Amino acid sequence: MPNLPERREQIRRAHARLIHMVVAACQNPAERKTLEPHLQTAASNGWNELVQVLRRILSGQRDVALLEGLDEEDRVITESVLSGLQDAHSLPPLDQGADPSLAAPGIASVIHAARQGDTQALVWLGQMASQMERAGGDMARIGAALGPLSRGQEDFTRLARGMSTSARQLLQGILDELSKLRPQ
């Protein structure tokens, strides 16, 4: 599977607020009151493992054992918190959201790798689809399209059923990127 540093940065940007809040709560216990509702919401949305690890960080644990068993997204968030505690300059910027233009090429490259039999890519797609399903709405619809896409199904009309304009644009971007990855 290709190395996707932009995926890592996408994760950091998408969760910048949570990363900053955890770092702030570690440095100032009064901030924990602000953080707690966010942790409860994350746990109720299926992010239990991440919330458990963040609570361990809040209680003072800082070793790399925290990363064991985490999926890619939880690992990146946890690493960002730990790095942020050591160096505030390493924190992701709060004023930038995830860049949708980076999503299509990254997702397409993983789908392409899965089509080539890369088991790591298949596992990653399954994890991503599960997380997207938990997010609901258009994210769940994009997540539902990952399986068919990994099996070579590319009927835009069928895959885009029920999606908003922005989700359709992302899907079209993924399909465009997949066409670029096909051998000529």
Rosetta silent file (secondary structure, phi, psi, omega in degrees, C-alpha in Angstrom):
SEQUENCE: MPNLPERREQIRRAHARLIHMVVAACQNPAERKTLEPHLQTAASNGWNELVQVLRRILSGQRDVALLEGLDEEDRVITESVLSGLQDAHSLPPLDQGADPSLAAPGIASVIHAARQGDTQALVWLGQMASQMERAGGDMARIGAALGPLSRGQEDFTRLARGMSTSARQLLQGILDELSKLRPQ
SCORE:     score description
SCORE:     0.000 S_00000001
   1 L     0.000  136.859 -179.456    0.000    0.000    0.000 S_00000001
   2 L   -65.237  148.319  176.065    1.410    3.420   -0.832 S_00000001
   3 L   -74.140  129.476 -175.904    2.576    5.612    2.008 S_00000001
   4 L  -119.739   77.711  179.984    0.044    8.372    2.466 S_00000001
   5 H   -61.526  -30.729  179.747    1.534   11.172    4.567 S_00000001
   6 H   -65.507  -29.800  177.323   -1.310   13.421    3.453 S_00000001
   7 H   -63.316  -43.864  178.452   -3.754   10.981    5.078 S_00000001
   8 H   -59.352  -44.996  179.674   -1.950   11.435    8.375 S_00000001
   9 H   -68.132  -34.999  175.980   -2.163   15.206    8.038 S_00000001
  10 H   -59.127  -45.734 -179.944   -5.841   14.923    7.070 S_00000001
  11 H   -61.775  -46.045 -179.564   -6.502   13.050   10.315 S_00000001
  12 H   -60.569  -44.241 -179.829   -4.597   15.640   12.338 S_00000001
  13 H   -65.866  -42.722 -177.575   -6.504   18.518   10.718 S_00000001
  14 H   -64.209  -29.343 -176.798   -9.883   16.815   11.086 S_00000001
  15 L  -114.360   20.697 -176.633   -9.301   16.248   14.813 S_00000001
  16 H   -56.073  -43.775 -177.481   -7.245   19.366   15.579 S_00000001
  17 H   -61.429  -45.779  178.763   -9.769   20.748   18.043 S_00000001
  18 H   -63.140  -44.071  179.907   -9.877   17.526   20.086 S_00000001
  19 H   -58.543  -47.456  179.095   -6.080   17.235   20.037 S_00000001
  20 H   -62.843  -40.932 -178.074   -5.702   20.810   21.300 S_00000001
  21 H   -64.744  -40.300  179.486   -8.384   20.307   23.959 S_00000001
  22 H   -66.427  -44.573  178.570   -6.690   17.183   25.354 S_00000001
  23 H   -59.956  -45.078  179.830   -3.298   18.904   25.453 S_00000001
  24 H   -62.034  -40.677 -179.485   -4.851   21.933   27.187 S_00000001
  25 H   -69.327  -29.664  175.728   -6.613   19.705   29.729 S_00000001
  26 H   -69.635  -35.501 -177.637   -3.348   17.906   30.488 S_00000001
  27 H   -84.841  -23.320 -178.206   -1.630   21.207   31.131 S_00000001
  28 L  -143.167  100.066 -176.593   -4.511   22.798   33.034 S_00000001
  29 H   -54.756  -22.850  178.013   -6.916   20.485   34.905 S_00000001
  30 H   -64.295  -24.329 -179.796   -9.590   23.234   34.887 S_00000001
  31 H   -74.036  -12.260 -177.435   -9.914   22.618   31.127 S_00000001
  32 H   -65.076  -28.832  177.629  -11.164   19.068   31.738 S_00000001
  33 H   -63.345  -36.613  178.252  -14.693   20.355   32.318 S_00000001
  34 H   -72.291  -36.828 -176.939  -14.703   21.676   28.752 S_00000001
  35 H   -74.437  -37.785 -171.339  -13.200   18.466   27.364 S_00000001
  36 H   -51.955  -46.518  178.453  -15.425   15.950   29.162 S_00000001
  37 H   -60.761  -32.803  178.723  -18.587   16.407   27.035 S_00000001
  38 H   -68.336  -39.763  177.589  -16.488   15.908   23.896 S_00000001
  39 H   -66.298  -40.667  178.957  -15.046   12.671   25.268 S_00000001
  40 H   -64.249  -41.144  177.766  -18.516   11.434   26.210 S_00000001
  41 H   -64.053  -44.366  179.256  -19.824   12.229   22.727 S_00000001
  42 H   -60.324  -43.905  179.297  -16.856   10.477   21.114 S_00000001
  43 H   -63.404  -41.258 -179.856  -17.420    7.387   23.268 S_00000001
  44 H   -70.322  -18.211  176.874  -21.126    7.298   22.428 S_00000001
  45 L   -94.973   13.374  174.413  -20.200    7.496   18.726 S_00000001
  46 L    93.190   10.583 -179.588  -18.056    4.364   18.956 S_00000001
  47 L   -97.188   39.622 -174.268  -14.638    5.885   19.667 S_00000001
  48 H   -58.100  -45.870 -178.307  -14.314    3.989   22.963 S_00000001
  49 H   -61.481  -43.860  179.537  -10.709    2.840   22.497 S_00000001
  50 H   -62.816  -45.072 -178.932   -9.534    6.352   21.659 S_00000001
  51 H   -61.886  -40.456  177.925  -11.392    7.846   24.622 S_00000001
  52 H   -61.119  -42.170  179.902   -9.855    5.247   26.972 S_00000001
  53 H   -67.266  -42.536  179.103   -6.372    6.121   25.705 S_00000001
  54 H   -63.095  -37.356  176.956   -7.023    9.864   25.999 S_00000001
  55 H   -65.329  -35.918  176.876   -8.213    9.359   29.581 S_00000001
  56 H   -65.920  -38.529  176.749   -4.976    7.482   30.323 S_00000001
  57 H   -64.615  -43.322  179.102   -3.016   10.437   28.921 S_00000001
  58 H   -61.359  -29.056  179.527   -5.092   12.810   31.068 S_00000001
  59 L   -86.443    2.023  172.622   -4.178   10.726   34.108 S_00000001
  60 L   113.582   -8.178 -179.533   -0.474   11.161   33.346 S_00000001
  61 L   -73.190  137.373 -177.055    0.509    8.184   31.188 S_00000001
  62 L  -136.425    5.954 -173.258    2.838    9.161   28.330 S_00000001
  63 L   -84.701  164.611 -176.247    4.544    5.979   27.092 S_00000001
  64 H   -68.158  -13.901  177.025    4.340    4.420   23.630 S_00000001
  65 H   -60.458  -21.053  177.551    2.359    1.469   25.020 S_00000001
  66 H   -60.480  -26.288 -174.537   -0.661    3.752   24.634 S_00000001
  67 H   -83.251  -14.798 -176.184   -0.447    3.200   20.868 S_00000001
  68 L   -62.196  129.018  175.358   -0.719   -0.590   21.001 S_00000001
  69 L    81.645   -0.398 -179.951   -3.809   -1.947   19.308 S_00000001
  70 L   -82.079  147.176  173.102   -5.066    1.389   17.986 S_00000001
  71 L   -74.939  174.817 -173.773   -6.273    1.753   14.426 S_00000001
  72 H   -57.382  -46.423 -176.325   -4.542    4.284   12.186 S_00000001
  73 H   -64.753  -47.529  178.899   -6.828    7.215   12.969 S_00000001
  74 H   -62.370  -37.961  179.466   -6.748    6.713   16.750 S_00000001
  75 H   -63.705  -45.401 -179.272   -2.964    6.246   16.594 S_00000001
  76 H   -63.179  -42.802  179.003   -2.433    9.513   14.693 S_00000001
  77 H   -62.253  -47.355 -179.028   -4.643   11.414   17.139 S_00000001
  78 H   -63.147  -45.592  177.876   -2.845    9.892   20.144 S_00000001
  79 H   -59.868  -38.501 -179.867    0.610   10.545   18.667 S_00000001
  80 H   -65.951  -39.247  177.226   -0.417   14.147   17.962 S_00000001
  81 H   -64.778  -47.846 -179.028   -1.521   14.645   21.564 S_00000001
  82 H   -62.353  -41.668  176.878    1.707   13.148   22.916 S_00000001
  83 H   -65.038  -40.637  179.617    3.814   15.263   20.552 S_00000001
  84 H   -63.060  -32.108  177.155    1.794   18.351   21.429 S_00000001
  85 H   -69.266  -30.181  179.093    2.511   17.810   25.107 S_00000001
  86 H   -85.088  -34.950 -176.498    6.237   17.809   24.360 S_00000001
  87 L  -149.332  106.644 -177.540    6.221   20.620   21.799 S_00000001
  88 H   -60.051  -23.395  179.549    3.223   22.913   21.271 S_00000001
  89 H   -70.038  -15.740 -179.779    4.594   23.830   17.831 S_00000001
  90 H   -84.997   -8.006 -179.151    3.852   20.281   16.654 S_00000001
  91 L   -67.149  145.667  177.350    0.099   20.702   17.176 S_00000001
  92 L   -68.126  149.056  179.563   -2.049   20.856   14.046 S_00000001
  93 L   -66.185  142.580  179.667   -3.374   24.316   13.188 S_00000001
  94 L   -80.987  -20.736 -173.702   -6.881   25.020   14.451 S_00000001
  95 L   -89.497    5.003  179.542   -7.830   27.263   11.554 S_00000001
  96 L  -121.565  127.490  173.734   -7.565   24.571    8.868 S_00000001
  97 L   -88.070 -176.373  175.628  -10.060   21.806    8.387 S_00000001
  98 L   -63.620  142.584 -179.100   -9.460   18.614    6.475 S_00000001
  99 L   -91.697  106.772 -177.389   -8.618   19.282    2.856 S_00000001
 100 H   -61.596  -23.737 -179.715  -11.191   17.474    0.695 S_00000001
 101 H   -68.193  -20.724  177.733   -8.902   17.691   -2.323 S_00000001
 102 H   -86.373  -19.397 -174.880   -6.536   15.262   -0.570 S_00000001
 103 H   -67.334  -48.290 -174.945   -9.240   12.732    0.275 S_00000001
 104 H   -60.174  -49.689  179.784  -10.006   11.414   -3.223 S_00000001
 105 H   -62.623  -39.313  179.770   -6.414   10.544   -4.231 S_00000001
 106 H   -64.939  -47.146  179.783   -5.708    8.930   -0.871 S_00000001
 107 H   -64.557  -43.302 -179.071   -8.877    6.849   -0.844 S_00000001
 108 H   -62.024  -39.563 -178.907   -8.427    5.879   -4.501 S_00000001
 109 H   -66.855  -34.361  177.281   -4.867    4.698   -3.928 S_00000001
 110 H   -71.402  -41.198  176.453   -5.994    2.455   -1.076 S_00000001
 111 H   -60.290  -44.410  178.966   -8.881    1.079   -3.176 S_00000001
 112 H   -59.448  -45.910  178.968   -6.425    0.448   -6.007 S_00000001
 113 H   -62.270  -40.223  177.928   -4.065   -1.391   -3.649 S_00000001
 114 H   -62.688  -40.381  178.190   -6.988   -3.462   -2.325 S_00000001
 115 H   -63.292  -27.002 -179.697   -7.933   -4.386   -5.902 S_00000001
 116 L   -86.400    1.819  177.248   -4.353   -5.598   -6.380 S_00000001
 117 L    94.334   10.664  178.867   -4.733   -7.961   -3.401 S_00000001
 118 L   -71.848  108.958 -176.164   -3.010   -5.868   -0.728 S_00000001
 119 H   -66.667  -32.885  177.534   -4.501   -7.281    2.484 S_00000001
 120 H   -62.797  -39.310  178.662   -3.394   -4.278    4.541 S_00000001
 121 H   -66.121  -39.543  177.573   -5.346   -2.036    2.177 S_00000001
 122 H   -62.703  -42.695  178.213   -8.421   -4.265    2.530 S_00000001
 123 H   -63.223  -45.280 -179.218   -8.197   -4.070    6.320 S_00000001
 124 H   -61.663  -42.654  178.169   -7.744   -0.314    6.184 S_00000001
 125 H   -61.098  -40.902  178.211  -10.786    0.079    3.884 S_00000001
 126 H   -62.697  -42.720  178.298  -12.880   -1.976    6.283 S_00000001
 127 H   -64.469  -43.424 -179.865  -11.820    0.173    9.215 S_00000001
 128 H   -63.542  -44.042  179.744  -12.481    3.350    7.279 S_00000001
 129 H   -60.474  -40.871  178.823  -15.918    2.132    6.162 S_00000001
 130 H   -63.441  -44.068  179.615  -16.826    1.302    9.780 S_00000001
 131 H   -65.683  -39.365  179.798  -15.749    4.717   11.016 S_00000001
 132 H   -67.603  -37.441  178.162  -17.620    6.446    8.210 S_00000001
 133 H   -62.114  -42.154  178.908  -20.734    4.423    8.959 S_00000001
 134 H   -63.808  -31.457  179.965  -20.610    5.558   12.598 S_00000001
 135 H   -69.938  -27.602  177.518  -20.345    9.167   11.421 S_00000001
 136 L    78.351 -178.553  176.930  -23.632    8.776    9.537 S_00000001
 137 H    57.331 -140.145 -178.899  -25.058   10.847    6.682 S_00000001
 138 H   -62.679  -32.966  178.581  -22.941   11.293    3.587 S_00000001
 139 H   -61.412  -40.858  178.454  -19.907    9.831    5.326 S_00000001
 140 H   -65.217  -37.298  179.583  -21.842    6.584    5.815 S_00000001
 141 H   -68.277  -40.728  175.280  -22.861    6.619    2.146 S_00000001
 142 H   -64.156  -44.723  178.142  -19.262    7.115    1.005 S_00000001
 143 H   -57.765  -40.406  179.271  -18.192    4.371    3.420 S_00000001
 144 H   -65.979  -25.785  179.786  -20.816    2.044    1.960 S_00000001
 145 H   -78.857  -16.628 -175.619  -19.364    2.658   -1.517 S_00000001
 146 H   -63.700  -41.188  179.234  -15.862    1.528   -0.493 S_00000001
 147 H   -60.440  -56.659  178.313  -16.700   -2.191   -0.624 S_00000001
 148 H   -57.338  -39.118  178.979  -18.194   -2.113   -4.120 S_00000001
 149 H   -62.675  -39.538 -179.564  -15.355    0.148   -5.299 S_00000001
 150 H   -67.928  -21.125  177.898  -12.766   -2.310   -3.957 S_00000001
 151 L   -95.184    8.545  175.287  -14.486   -5.048   -5.987 S_00000001
 152 L    90.790    3.982  179.108  -14.252   -2.981   -9.183 S_00000001
 153 L   -81.205  123.678 -175.599  -17.804   -1.644   -9.268 S_00000001
 154 L  -131.508   26.128  179.004  -17.728    1.923  -10.569 S_00000001
 155 L   -73.670  101.506 -175.232  -21.302    2.745  -11.585 S_00000001
 156 H   -55.992  -46.263 -176.436  -21.476    6.369  -10.405 S_00000001
 157 H   -58.836  -43.769 -179.575  -25.285    6.574  -10.543 S_00000001
 158 H   -69.494  -45.925 -177.307  -25.688    3.498   -8.385 S_00000001
 159 H   -67.637  -32.676 -174.248  -22.931    4.366   -5.913 S_00000001
 160 L   -86.856   -1.066 -178.082  -24.031    8.012   -5.537 S_00000001
 161 L   -52.728  124.599  176.879  -27.661    7.245   -4.732 S_00000001
 162 L    83.691    2.075 -177.703  -28.807    9.422   -1.820 S_00000001
 163 L   -89.159  151.290  173.814  -25.620   11.508   -1.597 S_00000001
 164 L   -74.365  173.854  179.981  -25.431   15.270   -1.364 S_00000001
 165 H   -59.870  -44.302 -177.747  -23.610   17.321   -3.989 S_00000001
 166 H   -66.797  -37.534  177.849  -20.379   17.454   -1.972 S_00000001
 167 H   -68.340  -37.977  176.726  -20.393   13.693   -1.386 S_00000001
 168 H   -62.519  -38.187  178.732  -21.057   13.121   -5.095 S_00000001
 169 H   -64.872  -41.349  177.470  -18.065   15.334   -5.873 S_00000001
 170 H   -63.840  -46.089  178.662  -15.865   13.281   -3.561 S_00000001
 171 H   -59.068  -44.852  179.055  -17.117   10.050   -5.134 S_00000001
 172 H   -62.903  -38.837  176.674  -16.455   11.421   -8.623 S_00000001
 173 H   -61.401  -40.890  177.907  -12.992   12.477   -7.492 S_00000001
 174 H   -63.370  -45.790  179.321  -12.297    8.939   -6.247 S_00000001
 175 H   -62.128  -40.956  177.968  -13.495    7.479   -9.564 S_00000001
 176 H   -62.097  -43.904 -179.937  -11.337    9.961  -11.511 S_00000001
 177 H   -66.574  -37.859  177.698   -8.292    9.066   -9.435 S_00000001
 178 H   -62.429  -38.238  179.785   -8.969    5.341   -9.885 S_00000001
 179 H   -65.095  -32.349  178.330   -9.020    5.821  -13.656 S_00000001
 180 H   -69.720  -27.346 -176.893   -5.572    7.454  -13.447 S_00000001
 181 H   -84.956  -11.894  179.906   -4.237    4.434  -11.556 S_00000001
 182 L   -70.302  141.238  175.713   -5.378    1.905  -14.183 S_00000001
 183 L   -63.794  137.770 -177.431   -2.664    0.556  -16.428 S_00000001
 184 L   -85.673    0.000    0.000   -2.867    2.218  -19.837 S_00000001
